[in-house]
Amino acid sequence: MSITEIEQAITQLSPQDYSRLREWFEEFDAQEWDEQIERDALSGKLDKLAEQAISDYRAGKAREL
């Protein structure tokens, strides 16, 4: 199925089905994001960012939200 076919099918959904699709996609997208962050963390891609954040915090460059 092509993107164009998917787009066309979405335009033909009932309001209820469209709502269900949106809810499903939000959950799907969030899960994909979580998995990507997990892979990046395990591979060390986030280490420099974490080190910088800890360094900034210890240097007093942080503030409470």
N, C-alpha and C positions, 0 to 999 in steps of 0.2 A: 504494500500500500504506500503510495507516495504522500508527501506532505500536502500537496494540493487536494488529494482525495480525503485525507484526514480533516483538513480545513473545511471542505465541503460537507463532510459528514457532521462535523460539529455544528455547522450553521443549521442543520436540520433536526437537531436534538430538541426535545421538549424542554421547557424551563426546568422541570424536575431533574431530568437526565443531565442537563447542562450543569446544574448545581452539583449533582453527584460527581460529575467529571471533574469539576473544579476542586472539590474537596479531595478526591482521589489524587489529582495531580499535585496539589499542595503537599500532601503526605508523601507522595513519591519523590518530589523534588527535595523536601526536607531530609528524607532518608538518604538520598544520593549525596547531598551536601555533607551530612554527618559522616558518611562513609569516606568521602574525600578528605575531610579534616582528619579522620582517624588514620588514613593511609599516609597523609603528609606528616602527621605527628610521629608515627612509627618509623618513617623513613628519615627523620631528622630535619625535614624541610622547615620546621617551625622553631628549631632550636635557637637560631640567632635572634628571632623575634622575642622569644621567651627570655633569653639572656638579657636583651636590651631592656625589656620591660622590668625585669627584676633589678637591673642596674639603676634604671631611672627611679624606681620606687625607693631603693636604698639611698639614693642621692637626694631624696626629698622632692623629686620632680613630679610626684603624683598628688592628686587631690581626690577627696571623696566625692562620689557622685550623688 
